Amino acid sequence: MVYSGALNVVIKGEVTGTVDVWKCRHCGKTYADSRLVGEPKLPDKVGMNSIIESGRWGILVCDNGKDINWHMAESGTSGIHTCTVFNGCEVSVDDKGNVNCSKNHREHRFYFVEGNLNRNMVI
């Protein structure tokens, strides 16, 4: 695995975290992990976690107009989503980045990391 680049996540004018992207030199697949501002240390296996097989990495954003939360997600997946903005729902993200929420929260958005490396993503 080699370091491919980073993406700063900016919310309301402040950097709230960074997404690091790692790439396998052998197969070309990627892994992404996030670091939030204020986290005391990096995860134990930075860049060495499992590689996704089919989807693409992105940022799932929950925004109710007052509170904003984000975390890493993979396109082409679904699962239970918990955040401080919405108290849990099932969310699926298709291969094009369209988000479907079981509770019809239209405030979920998905942004692909690919193509935005070494930049700021303003949400």
Secondary structure per residue as TSV (DSSP state, phi and psi in degrees):
chain	resnum	aa	ss	phi	psi
A	1	M	-	360.0	135.7
A	2	V	E	-125.4	149.8
A	3	Y	E	-70.8	128.1
A	4	S	E	-101.2	-32.0
A	5	G	E	158.4	-177.5
A	6	A	E	-135.2	161.9
A	7	L	E	-138.4	120.2
A	8	N	E	-83.9	135.5
A	9	V	E	-102.9	119.3
A	10	V	E	-113.8	123.8
A	11	I	E	-126.6	127.2
A	12	K	T	52.2	40.8
A	13	G	T	81.7	1.1
A	14	E	E	-118.8	138.5
A	15	V	E	-72.6	119.7
A	16	T	E	-101.9	-14.4
A	17	G	E	177.5	178.7
A	18	T	E	-135.2	142.5
A	19	V	E	-106.2	124.6
A	20	D	E	-101.6	136.2
A	21	V	E	-118.2	131.6
A	22	W	E	-119.4	146.6
A	23	K	E	-129.6	139.3
A	24	C	-	-80.4	124.7
A	25	R	T	-69.4	-23.5
A	26	H	T	-81.2	-51.7
A	27	C	T	-105.9	-14.2
A	28	G	-	83.8	-1.6
A	29	K	-	-76.7	159.1
A	30	T	E	-116.9	160.2
A	31	Y	E	-134.6	140.8
A	32	A	E	-128.4	142.4
A	33	D	E	-138.3	158.8
A	34	S	E	-113.2	150.4
A	35	R	E	-127.5	120.5
A	36	L	E	-92.5	146.3
A	37	V	T	-60.8	132.6
A	38	G	T	95.7	-8.6
A	39	E	-	-67.1	137.0
A	40	P	S	-69.4	-29.4
A	41	K	S	-159.3	167.8
A	42	L	-	-72.8	156.1
A	43	P	-	-62.0	157.7
A	44	D	T	-61.5	-34.6
A	45	K	T	-116.3	56.6
A	46	V	T	-58.4	124.7
A	47	G	T	72.4	4.7
A	48	M	-	-120.1	14.2
A	49	N	S	-81.6	-177.1
A	50	S	-	-68.3	146.3
A	51	I	-	-93.4	138.8
A	52	I	-	-74.7	147.1
A	53	E	S	-89.8	-37.0
A	54	S	S	-127.4	-34.3
A	55	G	S	-84.6	-173.7
A	56	R	-	-123.9	146.9
A	57	W	E	-73.6	146.3
A	58	G	E	-158.6	178.8
A	59	I	E	-110.2	123.2
A	60	L	E	-93.5	120.6
A	61	V	E	-110.4	133.6
A	62	C	E	-114.7	122.7
A	63	D	E	-142.9	109.6
A	64	N	-	-97.5	13.6
A	65	G	S	93.5	-20.1
A	66	K	S	-116.8	-50.0
A	67	D	-	-111.3	144.7
A	68	I	E	-130.2	135.2
A	69	N	E	-136.5	147.9
A	70	W	E	-143.7	154.4
A	71	H	E	-157.6	167.4
A	72	M	E	-73.8	143.6
A	73	A	E	-149.9	166.7
A	74	E	E	-115.6	137.4
A	75	S	T	-69.7	154.9
A	76	G	T	77.9	18.3
A	77	T	E	-128.3	165.8
A	78	S	E	-145.1	159.5
A	79	G	E	170.8	174.5
A	80	I	E	-71.8	130.9
A	81	H	E	-118.1	127.2
A	82	T	-	-123.8	139.0
A	83	C	-	-155.0	173.4
A	84	T	S	-80.6	-13.7
A	85	V	S	-82.0	-49.0
A	86	F	S	-121.5	130.7
A	87	N	S	-80.5	53.7
A	88	G	-	94.3	133.2
A	89	C	E	-166.8	166.8
A	90	E	E	-94.9	128.1
A	91	V	E	-123.0	137.3
A	92	S	E	-125.3	146.1
A	93	V	E	-124.7	123.2
A	94	D	-	-83.0	179.0
A	95	D	T	-65.2	-18.4
A	96	K	T	-94.8	-1.9
A	97	G	-	91.4	8.6
A	98	N	-	-77.1	134.9
A	99	V	E	-105.8	134.9
A	100	N	E	-122.4	127.1
A	101	C	E	-114.5	135.7
A	102	S	T	-64.0	-23.0
A	103	K	T	-105.1	14.7
A	104	N	-	57.9	32.7
A	105	H	-	-72.5	111.8
A	106	R	T	-84.0	1.5
A	107	E	T	-90.1	7.1
A	108	H	E	-87.5	134.6
A	109	R	E	-134.2	155.1
A	110	F	E	-129.6	130.0
A	111	Y	E	-122.5	125.6
A	112	F	E	-70.5	139.4
A	113	V	S	-76.3	-40.6
A	114	E	T	-55.2	132.6
A	115	G	T	89.7	-6.8
A	116	N	-	-120.2	11.5
A	117	L	T	-64.1	146.6
A	118	N	T	61.2	37.2
A	119	R	E	-137.8	176.3
A	120	N	E	-102.1	133.1
A	121	M	E	-104.7	111.8
A	122	V	E	-92.3	121.5
A	123	I	-	-108.3	360.0
